[in-house]
Amino acid sequence: MNISSIVVQTLPKYLDQVVEDLKKCEVCDYHLHDEKGRVIITIEGKDVSEELSKLRVIEAIPHVITADMQMAYSEDELDEHMEVLNNADAVPKMLNDDTIDPKDIVYRGDLKKKDLEGFAKTFDKVD
């Protein structure tokens, strides 16, 4: 299942008509709009292809200037990321080393991207 949020843009003079058409089109869920002609909706689909088909329906509504996906959620994508996270070494080895005093660790950014194997022997102690 995929869920995506879409910002639809129309001219303010057509806003009421576009909102009504979006509510009636049965391919999306209407959430809110502002006076500038921006409308927030969501679509759902079994895959990206189904979502894109629904997006084309929305783009074809009269007076819709643009309909752009802003955020997307995919269960399959989440499952893939969770697998990577579950199999990753979440804590750098250095932080689990009981022979290193935590006060002697100098943090200089992202520990996940640093080679920490020999780091404990070469870092400068902070007084």
N, C-alpha and C positions, 0 to 999 in steps of 0.2 A: 504494500500500500504506500502510495506517495501522496503527500499533501504539500501544496505550495500556496504561498500568499502572493497576490497580484495587486499592483497599483494600476488602476485604470484612470486615464486622464481624458477629460472632456472639457468643453467650454462651459462656463457657469450657466449660460443661457439654456443649455441642453441637459443640465445636471439632473433635474427631476425625471426627464424622459429616460436618460441612460440608466439611472438607478432603478427605475421601474422595469425596464427591459432586462437588466441584470437579474433582478428578483424573479422574473418570469421565465428566464431562459433555461432553467433546470440543469445547468452544467456547473453552477458555482453557488457559493453561499455568500450573501452580502453581509458586511459587518458595519461599515460606517463610511461617511464622506465628509468633505469640508466644503466651504463656500467657494473655494478656488477651482473646484471641478475634479478633485482627486477622490477616488473611490477605492476602498479596500475590500477585496473579496478573497476567498480561498477556493481552490479546486482540489479534487481528489481523483486519483486514478490508480489502476492496478500497476501501472508502469509509466515511464516518461512519455511513451508514445501516446497513451490515452490522455495524459495531461496536456500534451501539445495539441491534440485534436480539440480538446475543450478550450484551450487558449485561442485557437483559430475561430471558434464560434464566438467568443467574446470580442475578438478583434473585428469581426464582421458586423457587430451591432452598430446601427447608424449613430453617427456623431462620436464614436469612440476614436480618440486621436491615437492613443497608445495603450497597450496593456502589457506591462512588464512584470515578469516573475521577480520577486524580491528575496524570498526565503523559501527553501524547499526542504522537506523531510522525507527520507526514504528508509523504510524499515530494513531493506537489504543493505543499504549503505551503512546504517547504524550497526547492523550485525557484523559487517566486515571490520569496522573501526573497533568495536568491542572485542573482537577476536584478537586484533593487533594489540590492544591495550592489555588484555588478559595474558597474552604471551610475552609481553615486554617486561624488561627489568625496570620496574617503576622507580626504584630507589637506586641511585648510583652506589656501586660497591663501597666506595670510600665512606659513605654515610653509615654503613653497617659495620665498619671496621672498628672494633672495640679498642684497638691499640692507638687510635688517633683521638686526641683531645678535641672535642668540638670547638673549643675556643681558638684552636690553631687553624681552623679552616677559614680561608679567605674566599668569600663568594665574589666572583667576577662575571656573573651572567648566568647563562643557561647551562646547568651542570649536565644535562642530557646530551649536549653536543660536544662536551669536552672529553679529552682523554685523561681520565683520572687515575689510571693504574700507577703511574709514577709520581703523580702530583703531590702526594703527601710528603714525599721525600725532598721535593724541590721548591715548595712554596715558601714565601717569606713569612715569618711569624709577625703578627701585629702586636705591638706593645700596648 
